[in-house]
Amino acid sequence: MKYYIIVGEASGDLHASHLMQALSDRDPDADFRFLGGDLMTGVGGTRVRHYRDMAYMGFIPVLLHLRTISKNMKMCKRDVLRWNPDALILVDYPGFNLDIAKYVHRHSDIPVYYYISPKIWAWKEYRIKNIKRDVDEMFSILPFEKDFYEGKHHYPIHYVGNPTATEVQEFRDNYKETPQQFRERHNLDERPIIALLAGSRKQEIKDNLPTMLRAADEFSHDYQLVLAGAPGIDHNYYDTFTRDYPVRIVDNETFALLMHTSAALVTSGTATLETALFRVPQVVCYETPLPTFIGYMRKKVIKVPYISLVNLIANAEVVPELVADTFSEANLREHLRAILPGGTGRQTMLDGYERMAQVLGHNNAPDEAARIMLSLLKS
């Protein structure tokens, strides 16, 4: 069968690549065409556009690249209809993908599957109307979404398990490198590691990394600071922020880094869940413009009590969330101190991680999603 897949960022590339492999294992004739990244390319098929050419975040970057975004949108719509796949599979990235879903639903009979739901339970809940109209099947990776969609909005979905949990478990099961080998390979010393996960986009890095570095610098005598280098981000860009700090960069090996990390400062996103699944105590942070105003709006507009996936899944404050008006160097430093070995909050957080993992369950998410998709297509 023919599958057209659209992702818009690095995490989508990772999750989609595993879904593609799971589909290939069940469908020997699987043929893929996609807007995606290097990991999807490694599985096979035809890449139409790299996600790096489409990933713009924030009002100003989107405004500056409206022409490019519009051009990519028109190209994608035409390309999907021309190729006429057996299924269109959308992966998160709602600003782009919901518009594609609307167009394809209106102009064809191609079934639209959504793998990894847009976070409409947090904001833009009105999008449920578009999803009900334009998405044939929703494949959820967060357990609390089932009650949101089915209980509140009477829209049946498939909870398939969490792909991040699957990916982390498989990595941990197969990882053989010793701490000494990892340190030697990356020219690190024997001190324990504080990891800095500052995001995958330049704007996120620019907003968060400087404060992370200032907060962690106080501990750099007893700990070494190691920055998780994101795919596609050049060292010259990181050097703008790191040149005055004793920090090393480990490129494209976040999972391996987390295997050897004592504690972490993490920009809110999928990385918070990854860090928790590696059982690394963390402080979640996210800088915003107009922090006081955004802090106020967060309480009034966002429909959920937490922003990190860890806390949302656990339905409790397992990790501290320093966002908007609570994001500061002093707050980061205070919370980091509490989760370092011997800190007052470390064991409580680790216990919370175990409860969160139980809620997620043990399904192999991409395999379960592939099984259901093929069953639907064959029926």
N, C-alpha and C positions, 0 to 999 in steps of 0.2 A: 504494500500500500504506500501511498504518497502522503508525507506529512510536511506541512509548512509550519515552521516554528519561529516565533518572534520574542526576543529578549532585548533588554535595554541597559544591562549593567553586568558587572563581573559575577555577582552572586547568581543572577539568572543564567549566565553562561554555564556556571558550574552545575546548577540543578538541571538545566535542560540537557546538558551532555550526558548526565546519568539517566535521564528519562529516555533519551535517544538510544543509549546502549541497551536499556531494558526493553524497548520496543524492538530493537534489532534482534535481541535474543529470542523473542517470541514470534517475530515476523521476519523470516529470512529474506523477504523481498522488500523490506523497508527502504524507502527512498526519501531522503531529507533535502529540503531547501529551506534556508533560514536567514534571518537577520540575527547574528549572534557573535560569538567570539572564538578564541583560539581553541578552547576545550571542545566546543561543538565541532569545530573544523577537524579536530583530531579523531572524532568518532566517524566522520564521513559525511558525504553529501555536498551540496553546493551552497557556499556562503554568498549571499547577495550583497550584504553590507555588514561592516563590523560595528558592534554596539558603541565603540568609542566615537564613531561619527554621528551618534544620535543622542548621547547621554549628556543632557544639559539640566542642571538642577538650580532652582532658585529663580525668582522673578526676573532679575536683570539678565543673567545668562540666557534664559529662554527668550526674552525680548530681543536680545542682540542676535540670536540665531533663528529667528522666526522663519526667515526664507529657507534656511537649510532644513529645518524641521518640516515645513510645508512640502518641500521638494521630496524629502524622504517618505512622507506620508502618501503623497500621490503615487510615487514610484511603487511603494509597497502594495497599495490597493490594486493597482493595475497588475502587478506581478502575481499576486495571489490568484486573481481571477483567471489570468492567462495560463498559469500552471495547473489550476483546477485540482487541488489536492483532495485526498479522501478525508482529511481532517486538517483544520487550522488549529494549532495549539499556541495559545498566548501565555506568556510567563510573566506575571506581575506587571510592572511598567504601565500603570493604568491610563495615564494621560494620553499615551500613544495607542495602546492596545484596545481600549474601549471604543475609540473612534474607528479602528480597523474592524472590530467586531460589528459595529453598527453598519458599516459599509458592506461587508461581506454578507451579513445576514439579509440586508435589503436587496442585494444584487445577485445572490446565488443560493444554492441549496447546500453549500459546503457546511458540514457541522462545525460549530465553534466550541472548542474545549478550552477552559481556562485553568491552567495549572499554577497554583499559588495565587490565592485570591488577593485582589486589591484590598487595602486595609480600610474599607469603608465603615467598619465598626468604630474607627477612631475619628474620622472626619469624612465629609462628603457622603453621608449616608444616602443622600438622594440618588446616588449612582445605582442603587438597588433596582430602580426602574429600568435603567439601561441594561443591567445584567440580566434581569428577568426576560427582557425583550430579545436581547441579542446573543446571549450565551446559552448554548444548549446543555452543557454539563460543566459544573464547577468542581474542581478537585482541590480540597482544602488541606493545608498542612499544619493548621493550628486547631487543637481540640475544641477550644471555646467558640470557634466560628460556626460549628454545627448548630449550637443553640441560637446564635445570632441569625443565621440564614433560615433555618427551619422553624425554630420556635417563634422568632419575632416577625419574620417576613414570609414564612410559608413557602420557601424556595428550597427544594431538596438538593443536597450536595453530597459529595463523597469525601469523607475524611480518610486520607490514605496513609496517615503517619507523617512524620516530619523528615524531609530529606537531609536536613543538617544533622539530625541525630543519627541517621543512617550513615552519612559520610564520615562523621567523626568516629563512630564505632568501628567502621571498616578501617579507617586510618590507624586507630589505636591498636586494632587487632594485628595489623600487618607491619607496623613500624618497628624496625630493628636497631636503629642507631642508638648508641649509648650517649649519655650526656657529654662525656669526654670527646667522643667523635664529633658531635654536633658543635661543640665549642671550638675544636681545632679547625673544623671546616669553615667556620665563620670568623675565625680569629678573635674569639672571645676568651676572657680569662675565667678564673674559677669562682668569682663572686656570683651569688644568686642573681636572677634576672628579674627586672621590672620591664614588662613589655608595654609598648605604646602602640595602640591600634587606632590610628587617627582618621580612618575612612579611606574610601577608594576613589574619591573625586577630589580634584584640586581645591575646589571651594571649601569642602569639608576640612581638608588638611590645613588650608590657610586659616580657617576660623578656629580650629581646635588645637592644633599641634603646639603653637607657641605657649599657650597656657599650660598644656600638659607638661611641656619641658620645664617650665619654671617651677611647677609644683613638684615634679619628680627630682629635680636637681639636688634638693636637700638630702636625698637618700643615696646620691651617686658615690659616696665614699664606701658604703657597705654593699651597695648593689650596682650592677651595671645596667644601663638603660639601653634597650634594644627596640628599635622601631621596625614594625612590620611593613616592609615596602609593598605597595599595592601594584597590581599589574598595570603597565602602561605609564607609570609615574617615574620620570627620570630622576636620577640622583641629584642633578643640578637644581631641580625644583625643591627637593628636601633640604639641600644645603642652604637655601635662603633662610631657613628657620633653625637648622641644627648646628650651624658652624661655630657657635659659641658654647656648645654643650658637649659633654663626653658621651656621645650616643653612637651606637653602631646601627647599621641597617641590614636586615635580613630580607632579601627580595623574594616575593612569591612563595614563601614557605611559612605562612601563618600557622598552619596546623603543627608543623614540626617545632616552631618556636614555642607554641603553647604547651607542648609536651615537656618543656624544660623551664617553664616560667613560674616564679613564686607569686606574682601579683601583676595586675594590669590596669591601665587606664584605657577605656574603650569608648570610642565614639558610637553613639546609639545606632543600632541597625542589627543585621544578622550576626555581626561579630560578637555582640553581647551573648547571644545564644551559643555560639561556637565556644566562646571562652568559658561559659558555665559548664558545657558538656565535657570540656577538658578538666573541669574541677579546678579552675584557676580563679581565686578571689579577684573581684574587679570593682572599679568605680566607673559607672556609666556617666558620660558627659556629652553635652552638645551645646555649643555656643550659638546664639541667635542675635541678629540685629535687634535693636530696641528691646533689650531683655526685660525691662519692667513691664512694658506693654504686652510682649509675647507671653510673659508669665501670667499676667492677668487673663489674656485671651485663652491660654491653655486651660485655665480653670473653668472658663465660661463656654468654650467652643468644643474642645476635644471631649468625646463622649466616654472615654475610658479613664480609670484612675491612674494608670501607669503608661510609660512610653516604651520601656524596654520589653523585649520578648520574654525575658526571664521572669519578670514580675507578672506580666500578663498571663503567662501559662500557669504560673504557680498561684495566681490570684492573691498575691501577698508581696510585701516589699522585701524581697530577698537581697537585692542589690540597691545601693543608693543611686538616685537619678539626679544629677546636677545639670539642670537644663534652664536656659533663659536666665531668670533673675537669681537662681541659685548657683549658676556656673561662675566660679571664681577660682583663682589660684589658691587662696587660703582654704576654701572648702575642699578642693581636690586634694590638697596636701593632708588635711585633717583626716579625710576618709581613707586615703591611701595608707596612712600610718596605722589605722585601725585594722586593716586587713593583711598587713605584712606578718610574717611568722612571729608569733607571740602577741599579736594585736588582739584587742578586745572583741572585734567583730568577725574574726576569721572563721572560727569553727561554726558559728551560727549561720554564716553564709554558705559554708560547705554543706551543712545539714539541709539548708533550703534548696541547694542544687539537687540533692537526692530526691526530695519531694517533687521538684519540677520534672525530673527525668521520669518518674513513675507516671505522671500525668501524660507525658508525651507518648508513652507506650513503646513497643518494639517492632512495629511494622517496618518493612523495607519500602519506603515511600515510593521511589520511582518504579519499583517492580509492581507494587499494588496498583499504581496509577496506570501503568502500561497494560496490566491484565484487564482492568475495567474498560479502558479505551478500546482495546481490541475486541472485547466481548460486545461492546456497544456497536462498533463498526460492523462486526460480522452478523449481528442480529438485525 
